Amino acid sequence: MGNRRTYGPNREDPVRGSADTAMEFPRLLALVLILLEWTRPGLPSPLRPICDLRVLNHFIKEARDAEVAMKSCREGCSLSESVTVPQTRVDFDVWEKKNGLEQAQEVQSGLWLLQQALNLLRTSVTNTAMHSHIDNSVRNLLSINAVLRSLNFQEYTPPASAAGLEGTWRVSSATDLLQVYVNFLRGKVRLLLSDAQACQQDVS
């Protein structure tokens, strides 16, 4: 009877490999949307934020592709040590009681943890086919942070270390890390962008 939901992995078709231009598309789309909003003639101040989830949907798809590729990887795809990652389970009762700043900081903290974890994964993995997926994932995280800045969320200041951060756990496999990455984008990141106050102001 609870109001809890958990975002889990979805089944995907096997990855057949993406061309470099295809992998650049989501970041180019994000940039185009930003430029369109910044250069619209007669745009009142302050600038209208980006309230389009198509970019996030592309990032989620690419995260799933990376997860599927890692599951099929047989050599040189291990994580050298366990890493701290954000919790992906969403308790809606708890989430909705938080104000916008608290929600944003929780998401930004999670994005920072994932970026640190993916950077370590990049140095651990020797399989060159996986390098492009990991590099792409890190670039997508940076793009998501740029979108959050466009929505006027307060700048996040990372801690000196992940020790002591609430709402985290540790994973020791590359597949688990990428599964967390997918679920975090599908869950808390989507919730934050969908309910962003700057976007709600556009609805009359």
MODELLER restraints for C-alpha pairs under 7 A, 6 or more apart:
rsr = mdl.restraints
at = mdl.atoms
rsr.add(forms.Gaussian(group=physical.xy_distance, feature=features.Distance(at['CA:3:A'], at['CA:91:A']), mean=6.98, stdev=0.5))
rsr.add(forms.Gaussian(group=physical.xy_distance, feature=features.Distance(at['CA:3:A'], at['CA:92:A']), mean=6.32, stdev=0.5))
rsr.add(forms.Gaussian(group=physical.xy_distance, feature=features.Distance(at['CA:3:A'], at['CA:93:A']), mean=6.86, stdev=0.5))
rsr.add(forms.Gaussian(group=physical.xy_distance, feature=features.Distance(at['CA:4:A'], at['CA:90:A']), mean=6.57, stdev=0.5))
rsr.add(forms.Gaussian(group=physical.xy_distance, feature=features.Distance(at['CA:4:A'], at['CA:91:A']), mean=4.89, stdev=0.5))
rsr.add(forms.Gaussian(group=physical.xy_distance, feature=features.Distance(at['CA:4:A'], at['CA:92:A']), mean=6.08, stdev=0.5))
rsr.add(forms.Gaussian(group=physical.xy_distance, feature=features.Distance(at['CA:5:A'], at['CA:89:A']), mean=6.94, stdev=0.5))
rsr.add(forms.Gaussian(group=physical.xy_distance, feature=features.Distance(at['CA:5:A'], at['CA:90:A']), mean=5.96, stdev=0.5))
rsr.add(forms.Gaussian(group=physical.xy_distance, feature=features.Distance(at['CA:5:A'], at['CA:91:A']), mean=6.59, stdev=0.5))
rsr.add(forms.Gaussian(group=physical.xy_distance, feature=features.Distance(at['CA:6:A'], at['CA:89:A']), mean=4.92, stdev=0.5))
rsr.add(forms.Gaussian(group=physical.xy_distance, feature=features.Distance(at['CA:6:A'], at['CA:90:A']), mean=6.04, stdev=0.5))
rsr.add(forms.Gaussian(group=physical.xy_distance, feature=features.Distance(at['CA:7:A'], at['CA:89:A']), mean=6.56, stdev=0.5))
rsr.add(forms.Gaussian(group=physical.xy_distance, feature=features.Distance(at['CA:7:A'], at['CA:183:A']), mean=5.61, stdev=0.5))
rsr.add(forms.Gaussian(group=physical.xy_distance, feature=features.Distance(at['CA:7:A'], at['CA:186:A']), mean=6.98, stdev=0.5))
rsr.add(forms.Gaussian(group=physical.xy_distance, feature=features.Distance(at['CA:7:A'], at['CA:187:A']), mean=6.17, stdev=0.5))
rsr.add(forms.Gaussian(group=physical.xy_distance, feature=features.Distance(at['CA:8:A'], at['CA:183:A']), mean=6.12, stdev=0.5))
rsr.add(forms.Gaussian(group=physical.xy_distance, feature=features.Distance(at['CA:9:A'], at['CA:179:A']), mean=6.65, stdev=0.5))
rsr.add(forms.Gaussian(group=physical.xy_distance, feature=features.Distance(at['CA:9:A'], at['CA:183:A']), mean=6.74, stdev=0.5))
rsr.add(forms.Gaussian(group=physical.xy_distance, feature=features.Distance(at['CA:14:A'], at['CA:68:A']), mean=6.50, stdev=0.5))
rsr.add(forms.Gaussian(group=physical.xy_distance, feature=features.Distance(at['CA:15:A'], at['CA:65:A']), mean=6.01, stdev=0.5))
rsr.add(forms.Gaussian(group=physical.xy_distance, feature=features.Distance(at['CA:15:A'], at['CA:68:A']), mean=6.69, stdev=0.5))
rsr.add(forms.Gaussian(group=physical.xy_distance, feature=features.Distance(at['CA:15:A'], at['CA:69:A']), mean=6.10, stdev=0.5))
rsr.add(forms.Gaussian(group=physical.xy_distance, feature=features.Distance(at['CA:26:A'], at['CA:55:A']), mean=5.78, stdev=0.5))
rsr.add(forms.Gaussian(group=physical.xy_distance, feature=features.Distance(at['CA:26:A'], at['CA:58:A']), mean=5.85, stdev=0.5))
rsr.add(forms.Gaussian(group=physical.xy_distance, feature=features.Distance(at['CA:26:A'], at['CA:59:A']), mean=6.72, stdev=0.5))
rsr.add(forms.Gaussian(group=physical.xy_distance, feature=features.Distance(at['CA:27:A'], at['CA:140:A']), mean=6.94, stdev=0.5))
rsr.add(forms.Gaussian(group=physical.xy_distance, feature=features.Distance(at['CA:27:A'], at['CA:143:A']), mean=6.55, stdev=0.5))
rsr.add(forms.Gaussian(group=physical.xy_distance, feature=features.Distance(at['CA:29:A'], at['CA:55:A']), mean=6.64, stdev=0.5))
rsr.add(forms.Gaussian(group=physical.xy_distance, feature=features.Distance(at['CA:30:A'], at['CA:55:A']), mean=6.03, stdev=0.5))
rsr.add(forms.Gaussian(group=physical.xy_distance, feature=features.Distance(at['CA:33:A'], at['CA:50:A']), mean=6.92, stdev=0.5))
rsr.add(forms.Gaussian(group=physical.xy_distance, feature=features.Distance(at['CA:34:A'], at['CA:50:A']), mean=6.70, stdev=0.5))
rsr.add(forms.Gaussian(group=physical.xy_distance, feature=features.Distance(at['CA:37:A'], at['CA:48:A']), mean=6.39, stdev=0.5))
rsr.add(forms.Gaussian(group=physical.xy_distance, feature=features.Distance(at['CA:38:A'], at['CA:47:A']), mean=6.68, stdev=0.5))
rsr.add(forms.Gaussian(group=physical.xy_distance, feature=features.Distance(at['CA:49:A'], at['CA:150:A']), mean=5.70, stdev=0.5))
rsr.add(forms.Gaussian(group=physical.xy_distance, feature=features.Distance(at['CA:49:A'], at['CA:151:A']), mean=5.23, stdev=0.5))
rsr.add(forms.Gaussian(group=physical.xy_distance, feature=features.Distance(at['CA:49:A'], at['CA:198:A']), mean=6.59, stdev=0.5))
rsr.add(forms.Gaussian(group=physical.xy_distance, feature=features.Distance(at['CA:49:A'], at['CA:199:A']), mean=6.73, stdev=0.5))
rsr.add(forms.Gaussian(group=physical.xy_distance, feature=features.Distance(at['CA:50:A'], at['CA:150:A']), mean=6.54, stdev=0.5))
rsr.add(forms.Gaussian(group=physical.xy_distance, feature=features.Distance(at['CA:50:A'], at['CA:151:A']), mean=6.63, stdev=0.5))
rsr.add(forms.Gaussian(group=physical.xy_distance, feature=features.Distance(at['CA:51:A'], at['CA:199:A']), mean=5.58, stdev=0.5))
rsr.add(forms.Gaussian(group=physical.xy_distance, feature=features.Distance(at['CA:59:A'], at['CA:140:A']), mean=6.44, stdev=0.5))
rsr.add(forms.Gaussian(group=physical.xy_distance, feature=features.Distance(at['CA:60:A'], at['CA:182:A']), mean=6.16, stdev=0.5))
rsr.add(forms.Gaussian(group=physical.xy_distance, feature=features.Distance(at['CA:60:A'], at['CA:185:A']), mean=6.32, stdev=0.5))
rsr.add(forms.Gaussian(group=physical.xy_distance, feature=features.Distance(at['CA:60:A'], at['CA:186:A']), mean=6.78, stdev=0.5))
rsr.add(forms.Gaussian(group=physical.xy_distance, feature=features.Distance(at['CA:63:A'], at['CA:137:A']), mean=6.62, stdev=0.5))
rsr.add(forms.Gaussian(group=physical.xy_distance, feature=features.Distance(at['CA:63:A'], at['CA:181:A']), mean=6.97, stdev=0.5))
rsr.add(forms.Gaussian(group=physical.xy_distance, feature=features.Distance(at['CA:63:A'], at['CA:182:A']), mean=5.49, stdev=0.5))
rsr.add(forms.Gaussian(group=physical.xy_distance, feature=features.Distance(at['CA:64:A'], at['CA:182:A']), mean=6.14, stdev=0.5))
rsr.add(forms.Gaussian(group=physical.xy_distance, feature=features.Distance(at['CA:66:A'], at['CA:133:A']), mean=5.41, stdev=0.5))
rsr.add(forms.Gaussian(group=physical.xy_distance, feature=features.Distance(at['CA:67:A'], at['CA:175:A']), mean=6.26, stdev=0.5))
rsr.add(forms.Gaussian(group=physical.xy_distance, feature=features.Distance(at['CA:67:A'], at['CA:178:A']), mean=5.28, stdev=0.5))
rsr.add(forms.Gaussian(group=physical.xy_distance, feature=features.Distance(at['CA:67:A'], at['CA:179:A']), mean=6.24, stdev=0.5))
rsr.add(forms.Gaussian(group=physical.xy_distance, feature=features.Distance(at['CA:70:A'], at['CA:175:A']), mean=5.96, stdev=0.5))
rsr.add(forms.Gaussian(group=physical.xy_distance, feature=features.Distance(at['CA:71:A'], at['CA:175:A']), mean=6.15, stdev=0.5))
rsr.add(forms.Gaussian(group=physical.xy_distance, feature=features.Distance(at['CA:75:A'], at['CA:127:A']), mean=6.69, stdev=0.5))
rsr.add(forms.Gaussian(group=physical.xy_distance, feature=features.Distance(at['CA:76:A'], at['CA:125:A']), mean=5.37, stdev=0.5))
rsr.add(forms.Gaussian(group=physical.xy_distance, feature=features.Distance(at['CA:76:A'], at['CA:126:A']), mean=4.66, stdev=0.5))
rsr.add(forms.Gaussian(group=physical.xy_distance, feature=features.Distance(at['CA:76:A'], at['CA:127:A']), mean=4.87, stdev=0.5))
rsr.add(forms.Gaussian(group=physical.xy_distance, feature=features.Distance(at['CA:77:A'], at['CA:125:A']), mean=4.82, stdev=0.5))
rsr.add(forms.Gaussian(group=physical.xy_distance, feature=features.Distance(at['CA:77:A'], at['CA:126:A']), mean=6.52, stdev=0.5))
rsr.add(forms.Gaussian(group=physical.xy_distance, feature=features.Distance(at['CA:77:A'], at['CA:127:A']), mean=6.07, stdev=0.5))
rsr.add(forms.Gaussian(group=physical.xy_distance, feature=features.Distance(at['CA:78:A'], at['CA:124:A']), mean=6.59, stdev=0.5))
rsr.add(forms.Gaussian(group=physical.xy_distance, feature=features.Distance(at['CA:78:A'], at['CA:125:A']), mean=5.98, stdev=0.5))
rsr.add(forms.Gaussian(group=physical.xy_distance, feature=features.Distance(at['CA:78:A'], at['CA:173:A']), mean=6.51, stdev=0.5))
rsr.add(forms.Gaussian(group=physical.xy_distance, feature=features.Distance(at['CA:78:A'], at['CA:174:A']), mean=5.85, stdev=0.5))
rsr.add(forms.Gaussian(group=physical.xy_distance, feature=features.Distance(at['CA:79:A'], at['CA:121:A']), mean=5.68, stdev=0.5))
rsr.add(forms.Gaussian(group=physical.xy_distance, feature=features.Distance(at['CA:79:A'], at['CA:124:A']), mean=5.55, stdev=0.5))
rsr.add(forms.Gaussian(group=physical.xy_distance, feature=features.Distance(at['CA:79:A'], at['CA:125:A']), mean=6.84, stdev=0.5))
rsr.add(forms.Gaussian(group=physical.xy_distance, feature=features.Distance(at['CA:79:A'], at['CA:172:A']), mean=6.55, stdev=0.5))
rsr.add(forms.Gaussian(group=physical.xy_distance, feature=features.Distance(at['CA:79:A'], at['CA:173:A']), mean=5.59, stdev=0.5))
rsr.add(forms.Gaussian(group=physical.xy_distance, feature=features.Distance(at['CA:79:A'], at['CA:174:A']), mean=5.34, stdev=0.5))
rsr.add(forms.Gaussian(group=physical.xy_distance, feature=features.Distance(at['CA:80:A'], at['CA:124:A']), mean=5.44, stdev=0.5))
rsr.add(forms.Gaussian(group=physical.xy_distance, feature=features.Distance(at['CA:81:A'], at['CA:172:A']), mean=6.14, stdev=0.5))
rsr.add(forms.Gaussian(group=physical.xy_distance, feature=features.Distance(at['CA:82:A'], at['CA:170:A']), mean=6.19, stdev=0.5))
rsr.add(forms.Gaussian(group=physical.xy_distance, feature=features.Distance(at['CA:82:A'], at['CA:171:A']), mean=5.34, stdev=0.5))
rsr.add(forms.Gaussian(group=physical.xy_distance, feature=features.Distance(at['CA:82:A'], at['CA:172:A']), mean=4.03, stdev=0.5))
rsr.add(forms.Gaussian(group=physical.xy_distance, feature=features.Distance(at['CA:83:A'], at['CA:117:A']), mean=5.86, stdev=0.5))
rsr.add(forms.Gaussian(group=physical.xy_distance, feature=features.Distance(at['CA:83:A'], at['CA:170:A']), mean=5.32, stdev=0.5))
rsr.add(forms.Gaussian(group=physical.xy_distance, feature=features.Distance(at['CA:83:A'], at['CA:171:A']), mean=5.62, stdev=0.5))
rsr.add(forms.Gaussian(group=physical.xy_distance, feature=features.Distance(at['CA:83:A'], at['CA:172:A']), mean=6.46, stdev=0.5))
rsr.add(forms.Gaussian(group=physical.xy_distance, feature=features.Distance(at['CA:84:A'], at['CA:113:A']), mean=6.66, stdev=0.5))
rsr.add(forms.Gaussian(group=physical.xy_distance, feature=features.Distance(at['CA:84:A'], at['CA:162:A']), mean=6.92, stdev=0.5))
rsr.add(forms.Gaussian(group=physical.xy_distance, feature=features.Distance(at['CA:84:A'], at['CA:168:A']), mean=6.47, stdev=0.5))
rsr.add(forms.Gaussian(group=physical.xy_distance, feature=features.Distance(at['CA:84:A'], at['CA:169:A']), mean=5.63, stdev=0.5))
rsr.add(forms.Gaussian(group=physical.xy_distance, feature=features.Distance(at['CA:84:A'], at['CA:170:A']), mean=4.45, stdev=0.5))
rsr.add(forms.Gaussian(group=physical.xy_distance, feature=features.Distance(at['CA:84:A'], at['CA:171:A']), mean=6.68, stdev=0.5))
rsr.add(forms.Gaussian(group=physical.xy_distance, feature=features.Distance(at['CA:85:A'], at['CA:110:A']), mean=6.94, stdev=0.5))
rsr.add(forms.Gaussian(group=physical.xy_distance, feature=features.Distance(at['CA:85:A'], at['CA:113:A']), mean=5.63, stdev=0.5))
rsr.add(forms.Gaussian(group=physical.xy_distance, feature=features.Distance(at['CA:85:A'], at['CA:114:A']), mean=6.07, stdev=0.5))
rsr.add(forms.Gaussian(group=physical.xy_distance, feature=features.Distance(at['CA:85:A'], at['CA:168:A']), mean=5.54, stdev=0.5))
rsr.add(forms.Gaussian(group=physical.xy_distance, feature=features.Distance(at['CA:85:A'], at['CA:169:A']), mean=5.60, stdev=0.5))
rsr.add(forms.Gaussian(group=physical.xy_distance, feature=features.Distance(at['CA:85:A'], at['CA:170:A']), mean=5.87, stdev=0.5))
rsr.add(forms.Gaussian(group=physical.xy_distance, feature=features.Distance(at['CA:86:A'], at['CA:110:A']), mean=5.01, stdev=0.5))
rsr.add(forms.Gaussian(group=physical.xy_distance, feature=features.Distance(at['CA:86:A'], at['CA:113:A']), mean=6.79, stdev=0.5))
rsr.add(forms.Gaussian(group=physical.xy_distance, feature=features.Distance(at['CA:86:A'], at['CA:167:A']), mean=6.07, stdev=0.5))
rsr.add(forms.Gaussian(group=physical.xy_distance, feature=features.Distance(at['CA:86:A'], at['CA:168:A']), mean=4.40, stdev=0.5))
rsr.add(forms.Gaussian(group=physical.xy_distance, feature=features.Distance(at['CA:86:A'], at['CA:169:A']), mean=6.38, stdev=0.5))
rsr.add(forms.Gaussian(group=physical.xy_distance, feature=features.Distance(at['CA:87:A'], at['CA:167:A']), mean=5.47, stdev=0.5))
rsr.add(forms.Gaussian(group=physical.xy_distance, feature=features.Distance(at['CA:87:A'], at['CA:168:A']), mean=5.11, stdev=0.5))
rsr.add(forms.Gaussian(group=physical.xy_distance, feature=features.Distance(at['CA:87:A'], at['CA:169:A']), mean=6.48, stdev=0.5))
rsr.add(forms.Gaussian(group=physical.xy_distance, feature=features.Distance(at['CA:88:A'], at['CA:180:A']), mean=6.72, stdev=0.5))
rsr.add(forms.Gaussian(group=physical.xy_distance, feature=features.Distance(at['CA:88:A'], at['CA:183:A']), mean=6.06, stdev=0.5))
rsr.add(forms.Gaussian(group=physical.xy_distance, feature=features.Distance(at['CA:88:A'], at['CA:184:A']), mean=5.22, stdev=0.5))
rsr.add(forms.Gaussian(group=physical.xy_distance, feature=features.Distance(at['CA:88:A'], at['CA:187:A']), mean=6.76, stdev=0.5))
rsr.add(forms.Gaussian(group=physical.xy_distance, feature=features.Distance(at['CA:90:A'], at['CA:187:A']), mean=6.99, stdev=0.5))
rsr.add(forms.Gaussian(group=physical.xy_distance, feature=features.Distance(at['CA:103:A'], at['CA:192:A']), mean=6.89, stdev=0.5))
rsr.add(forms.Gaussian(group=physical.xy_distance, feature=features.Distance(at['CA:104:A'], at['CA:153:A']), mean=6.86, stdev=0.5))
rsr.add(forms.Gaussian(group=physical.xy_distance, feature=features.Distance(at['CA:104:A'], at['CA:192:A']), mean=6.79, stdev=0.5))
rsr.add(forms.Gaussian(group=physical.xy_distance, feature=features.Distance(at['CA:105:A'], at['CA:156:A']), mean=6.83, stdev=0.5))
rsr.add(forms.Gaussian(group=physical.xy_distance, feature=features.Distance(at['CA:107:A'], at['CA:188:A']), mean=6.40, stdev=0.5))
rsr.add(forms.Gaussian(group=physical.xy_distance, feature=features.Distance(at['CA:107:A'], at['CA:189:A']), mean=6.18, stdev=0.5))
rsr.add(forms.Gaussian(group=physical.xy_distance, feature=features.Distance(at['CA:108:A'], at['CA:156:A']), mean=6.45, stdev=0.5))
rsr.add(forms.Gaussian(group=physical.xy_distance, feature=features.Distance(at['CA:111:A'], at['CA:141:A']), mean=6.70, stdev=0.5))
rsr.add(forms.Gaussian(group=physical.xy_distance, feature=features.Distance(at['CA:114:A'], at['CA:181:A']), mean=6.79, stdev=0.5))
rsr.add(forms.Gaussian(group=physical.xy_distance, feature=features.Distance(at['CA:115:A'], at['CA:138:A']), mean=6.05, stdev=0.5))
rsr.add(forms.Gaussian(group=physical.xy_distance, feature=features.Distance(at['CA:115:A'], at['CA:141:A']), mean=6.92, stdev=0.5))
rsr.add(forms.Gaussian(group=physical.xy_distance, feature=features.Distance(at['CA:118:A'], at['CA:134:A']), mean=6.66, stdev=0.5))
rsr.add(forms.Gaussian(group=physical.xy_distance, feature=features.Distance(at['CA:118:A'], at['CA:138:A']), mean=6.73, stdev=0.5))
rsr.add(forms.Gaussian(group=physical.xy_distance, feature=features.Distance(at['CA:122:A'], at['CA:131:A']), mean=6.48, stdev=0.5))
rsr.add(forms.Gaussian(group=physical.xy_distance, feature=features.Distance(at['CA:122:A'], at['CA:134:A']), mean=6.32, stdev=0.5))
rsr.add(forms.Gaussian(group=physical.xy_distance, feature=features.Distance(at['CA:151:A'], at['CA:198:A']), mean=6.00, stdev=0.5))
rsr.add(forms.Gaussian(group=physical.xy_distance, feature=features.Distance(at['CA:171:A'], at['CA:177:A']), mean=6.38, stdev=0.5))
